[in-house]
Amino acid sequence: MDLYNNELGIQIASELPSSAGDEALKNAILTAIINGNGRRIALLNDGATLNFMFPTDDSNRCW
C-alpha cells in the first residue's frame, strides 16, 4: 500500500510543471486521494480481516 501511494505521488509530481510549487502538488495529490486513486487499509465485512488495497474513496469505511 505505501509503495503504491508513493508511486502515485511520484507520478502526479512528474506530470506537473516544475514551476507548479508545493501547493499545486499537495492539491493534486489530495484530489487523487479523494477520487479513490490511492490505497488504504480497511476491514472486510467480517470485521476482522484486513484488506490493504481498498481505494481511498468512500467505499467500505472502517467506522
N, CA, C and O of each residue as an XYZ file, in Angstrom:
252
protein
N       0.830     -1.178      0.000
C       0.000      0.000      0.000
C       0.881      1.250      0.000
O       0.655      2.151     -0.807
N       1.880      1.326      0.887
C       2.741      2.504      0.918
C       3.478      2.685     -0.401
O       3.578      3.803     -0.906
N       3.994      1.602     -0.960
C       4.690      1.705     -2.239
C       3.743      2.169     -3.341
O       4.131      2.947     -4.212
N       2.508      1.690     -3.301
C       1.506      2.091     -4.286
C       1.257      3.598     -4.180
O       1.277      4.308     -5.186
N       1.022      4.081     -2.953
C       0.741      5.501     -2.747
C       1.957      6.368     -3.038
O       1.820      7.476     -3.558
N       3.148      5.871     -2.705
C       4.368      6.613     -3.049
C       4.490      6.770     -4.558
O       4.808      7.850     -5.054
N       4.235      5.683     -5.285
C       4.306      5.728     -6.745
C       3.267      6.694     -7.308
O       3.535      7.397     -8.282
N       2.092      6.728     -6.703
C       1.051      7.665     -7.135
C       1.548      9.103     -6.977
O       1.373      9.920     -7.882
N       2.159      9.414     -5.847
C       2.689     10.760     -5.625
C       3.787     11.116     -6.604
O       3.840     12.241     -7.100
N       4.660     10.170     -6.886
C       5.734     10.400     -7.851
C       5.157     10.658     -9.239
O       5.608     11.557     -9.949
N       4.166      9.871     -9.617
C       3.533     10.046    -10.930
C       2.877     11.420    -11.036
O       3.028     12.110    -12.044
N       2.152     11.809     -9.997
C       1.485     13.112    -10.015
C       2.520     14.231    -10.117
O       2.352     15.168    -10.898
N       3.590     14.132     -9.326
C       4.633     15.165     -9.353
C       5.291     15.258    -10.728
O       5.616     16.352    -11.190
N       5.484     14.125    -11.373
C       6.142     14.142    -12.685
C       5.254     14.739    -13.769
O       5.756     15.193    -14.797
N       3.946     14.742    -13.554
C       3.022     15.295    -14.543
C       2.804     16.799    -14.381
O       2.274     17.448    -15.283
N       3.208     17.353    -13.243
C       3.061     18.788    -13.021
C       4.291     19.517    -13.556
O       5.389     18.962    -13.553
N       4.116     20.744    -14.011
C       5.287     21.514    -14.417
C       6.179     21.787    -13.205
O       5.673     21.910    -12.089
N       7.477     21.882    -13.399
C       8.401     22.082    -12.280
C       8.143     23.398    -11.558
O       8.540     23.558    -10.404
N       7.498     24.318    -12.209
C       7.192     25.612    -11.592
C       5.877     25.608    -10.802
O       5.484     26.640    -10.258
N       5.201     24.465    -10.733
C       3.872     24.399    -10.114
C       3.908     24.718     -8.623
O       2.990     25.366     -8.121
N       4.927     24.288     -7.909
C       5.033     24.601     -6.490
C       4.401     23.553     -5.598
O       3.677     22.667     -6.052
N       4.700     23.682     -4.307
C       4.250     22.710     -3.311
C       2.732     22.673     -3.157
O       2.149     21.601     -2.998
N       2.096     23.834     -3.203
C       0.642     23.894     -3.019
C      -0.082     23.159     -4.150
O      -1.051     22.442     -3.900
N       0.374     23.331     -5.373
C      -0.233     22.641     -6.515
C      -0.049     21.133     -6.392
O      -0.964     20.365     -6.688
N       1.139     20.711     -5.952
C       1.396     19.283     -5.759
C       0.494     18.726     -4.670
O      -0.105     17.665     -4.843
N       0.393     19.422     -3.563
C      -0.483     18.988     -2.466
C      -1.929     18.848     -2.950
O      -2.585     17.844     -2.673
N      -2.417     19.848     -3.666
C      -3.802     19.808     -4.146
C      -4.028     18.675     -5.135
O      -5.076     18.030     -5.106
N      -3.064     18.423     -6.006
C      -3.201     17.334     -6.982
C      -3.227     15.978     -6.281
O      -3.991     15.092     -6.665
N      -2.396     15.815     -5.257
C      -2.386     14.551     -4.509
C      -3.679     14.377     -3.729
O      -4.244     13.283     -3.711
N      -4.160     15.436     -3.083
C      -5.425     15.344     -2.348
C      -6.584     15.002     -3.285
O      -7.460     14.214     -2.928
N      -6.591     15.583     -4.463
C      -7.634     15.268     -5.447
C      -7.583     13.796     -5.836
O      -8.620     13.139     -5.929
N      -6.389     13.283     -6.063
C      -6.242     11.866     -6.412
C      -6.749     10.970     -5.280
O      -7.408      9.962     -5.535
N      -6.446     11.330     -4.048
C      -6.900     10.544     -2.899
C      -8.418     10.577     -2.801
O      -9.051      9.534     -2.640
N      -9.004     11.761     -2.894
C     -10.466     11.906     -2.816
C     -11.149     11.132     -3.937
O     -12.227     10.572     -3.736
N     -10.534     11.098     -5.111
C     -11.110     10.387     -6.259
C     -10.911      8.875     -6.204
O     -11.347      8.156     -7.103
N     -10.249      8.390     -5.147
C     -10.099      6.947     -4.982
C      -8.879      6.353     -5.647
O      -8.801      5.134     -5.801
N      -7.923      7.176     -6.045
C      -6.743      6.663     -6.736
C      -5.685      6.107     -5.794
O      -4.837      5.325     -6.221
N      -5.717      6.492     -4.521
C      -4.790      5.940     -3.537
C      -5.326      4.631     -2.977
O      -6.407      4.181     -3.356
N      -4.569      4.026     -2.077
C      -5.000      2.783     -1.437
C      -4.836      2.912      0.072
O      -3.956      3.626      0.553
N      -5.705      2.202      0.824
C      -5.696      2.265      2.274
C      -6.032      0.910      2.870
O      -6.504      0.010      2.175
N      -5.786      0.778      4.156
C      -6.145     -0.437      4.892
C      -7.619     -0.336      5.276
O      -8.080      0.736      5.668
N      -8.353     -1.418      5.171
C      -9.753     -1.436      5.584
C     -10.112     -2.834      6.065
O      -9.529     -3.826      5.626
N     -11.080     -2.898      6.974
C     -11.618     -4.183      7.405
C     -12.613     -4.684      6.378
O     -13.375     -3.909      5.800
N     -12.598     -5.980      6.158
C     -13.609     -6.581      5.292
C     -14.900     -6.708      6.076
O     -14.930     -6.393      7.265
N     -15.955     -7.157      5.442
C     -17.271     -7.234      6.073
C     -17.305     -8.104      7.311
O     -18.194     -7.930      8.144
N     -16.363     -9.046      7.470
C     -16.365     -9.890      8.663
C     -15.871     -9.141      9.899
O     -15.950     -9.667     11.010
N     -15.361     -7.915      9.721
C     -14.917     -7.107     10.842
C     -13.576     -7.511     11.416
O     -13.121     -6.892     12.378
N     -12.927     -8.517     10.871
C     -11.670     -8.992     11.426
C     -10.554     -9.092     10.396
O      -9.378     -9.041     10.757
N     -10.895     -9.232      9.142
C      -9.894     -9.434      8.096
C      -9.491     -8.101      7.498
O     -10.346     -7.326      7.071
N      -8.187     -7.827      7.463
C      -7.697     -6.596      6.864
C      -7.455     -6.780      5.378
O      -6.934     -7.805      4.940
N      -7.836     -5.788      4.622
C      -7.532     -5.721      3.202
C      -6.712     -4.456      3.007
O      -7.155     -3.370      3.380
N      -5.536     -4.578      2.435
C      -4.628     -3.453      2.334
C      -4.766     -2.652      1.046
O      -4.000     -1.713      0.832
N      -5.693     -2.984      0.203
C      -5.736     -2.318     -1.090
C      -7.103     -1.745     -1.445
O      -7.501     -1.781     -2.610
N      -7.820     -1.223     -0.470
C      -9.070     -0.559     -0.786
C      -8.783      0.824     -1.350
O      -7.818      1.465     -0.933
N      -9.600      1.302     -2.294
C      -9.401      2.652     -2.810
C      -9.677      3.684     -1.719
O     -10.344      3.382     -0.729
N      -9.170      4.886     -1.898
C      -9.326      5.942     -0.913
C     -10.607      6.750     -1.115
O     -10.695      7.894     -0.670
N     -11.583      6.170     -1.774
C     -12.877      6.851     -1.923
C     -13.769      6.474     -0.737
O     -13.253      6.044      0.294
N     -15.071      6.621     -0.851
C     -15.986      6.371      0.261
C     -16.403      4.902      0.411
O     -17.279      4.609      1.224
N     -15.818      3.990     -0.328
C     -16.235      2.587     -0.244
C     -15.661      1.927      1.004
O     -14.523      2.201      1.385
N     -16.423      1.084      1.623
C     -16.011      0.232      2.720
C     -15.266      0.985      3.821
O     -14.121      0.659      4.137
N     -15.905      1.972      4.393
C     -15.315      2.715      5.507
C     -15.227      1.835      6.738
O     -16.072      0.965      6.946
N     -14.217      2.054      7.546
C     -13.982      1.240      8.745
C     -14.823      1.701      9.928
O     -14.882      0.985     10.928
N     -15.462      2.831      9.869
C     -16.226      3.292     11.024
C     -17.696      3.158     10.818
O     -18.477      3.505     11.704
